[in-house]
Amino acid sequence: MTLLVLLGATGIGKTDLSISLAKYFGTEIVSADSRQVYKELDIGTATPSPEQLAEVKHHFIKSRSVFDEYTAGKYEIDALKTVDKLFETHDYVWLVGGSGLYIDAVCKGIDDIPGTDAELRKTIVERYQNEGIESLRFELKRLDPDICGMIDIHNPQRVMRALEACISSGKPYSSLRKNFEKSRLFDIVKIGLTMDRNLLYDRINLRVDRMMKAGLETEAKKLYRFKELNALKTVGYRELFDCFDGKTNLEKSIELIKRNTRRYAKRQITWFARYPEIKWFHPNDFDGITKYVNERIQQ
């Protein structure tokens, strides 16, 4: 049993390639995308089209609601059950996505981060409301300089969770996340996608333009009244919510979506660069990828 992992930055071309690879290896795809899991988020998360979903069976695409609290820890439990079930009838399963924490959840497990008491959580939330996110980010960077490359520091919920973990444990959050790994009963082969950074950024910019033409603004308007939900603190939506609030205009919001998506891609690249076991390929190198995977699974 081998879990084949296809990972890479947003916009690099994982979806089309993964479908071709799943067909080649005669198996199914388990998504490791922390936002495509939500059924209400479609255009802004570049969810595979109905035609693409019909080509190969996908799991964890539009399987949850933004009103459900869904964490990487819950995903670990659910995804492992799905993978184990698939291994009953398949020798290989593709895990595909760009959410590093979700991929880690399946491959090595989520660290047992200590909880915190209600008072500490309340204090941090009040600080966020009174002082803003920048104050919390400043303290988090002071307590844990390494954390910036590991989480989305523009996401208030992630920042507050990391800060409370630092304070409650007395240790850097990053160290708590690094020093834990669960054993798995299946082999793992990791394939990473890479390309020239400027070309990737051009692809991201064009994809945002296509999203806007496809109706992202309308999709965001339908979700606007729920903007405080954690699932909606997502690039592509939060910038449009600011536009609806009158904080910026539509043209500026689109530019911010492009900029913040490029920044997110950069953080993904930094995250994946930590793992020496990843073999890197250009998204167009289907033959190279299949040759490498075949060699690995025959060892």
C-alpha positions, 0 to 999 in steps of 0.5 A: 500500500502506497500513498502517493502525494502530489503537492505544490503551491496554489495555481501551479496545476495540481488538479489537471495533473492529479486527474491524469495520474489517478487515471494512470494508476487506476485509483482515486484522489483524496483532497488535502485542500483546507478550503475546497472541503467547504461546499459554499466555497466554489469559485474562490477556491478553484474547486475542480469542475463537475466535469473534472470530478466526474473523471476521477472520484474525489474525496473531501471536495465540498464535503463540509459546510462553512458553518461546521468547525472543521480542523486539521485534527478532524481531517486527520481522523476522517482522511485516514479512515478514507485512505484505509478504506481505499487501500482495501481495493487499491494498491495506491491512493493519491493525496493531492493538495497545497495545504501543508498542515492537511498533508502533514496530518495524513502523513505524520499526524497532528501534534498534540498541542496543549489546550488552554483555559477559557480566560486566556482565550477570552483575553487574546480575543479581546486584545484582537478586538481592541488592538488589532491583528498587528499587535498579536502578530508582533507578540507571536513573532517575539515568542516564536520567530520561526512560526511565520513560515508555518502558518498564515499570519494574516489569518486572525484565528491562526495567529490567536491559536498559535499565540495561546499555545505559546503562552499556555505551554511556555514553548514556541508553537513551532517547536510543539508542531515539529517534534511529533510524528505518528507511524503509518501502515502505508508507504509514502511517496511525495511528488512536488510541483515547481516552476519559475516563480514569476511564471507561477505568479503570472498564472495566479494573476490570470486565475484571479481574473478568471475567478472574477469573470466566473462570478466570485464577487456574486459568490462572496456577496452571498456569504458576506453576512457570515464573514466572521466564520473562520472558513471565510477568513480566506484569500479571495473572500476577505478582500471582497468583504472589505470592499463591501464594507467600503474599506476599498474599491473593487479594483483595489480588492482584486489587486489585493486578492492577487497579491495575497494569493502570491504571498500565500503561494510563497508561504506554501513553497517555504513550508514544503521546502522543509521536507527533503523527501519530496521529489520535485517536477515541473507540472508538465513532466507527466512521464518523469513523474510516472517513471519516478513513482513506478521506480519507487513503488517497485523498490 
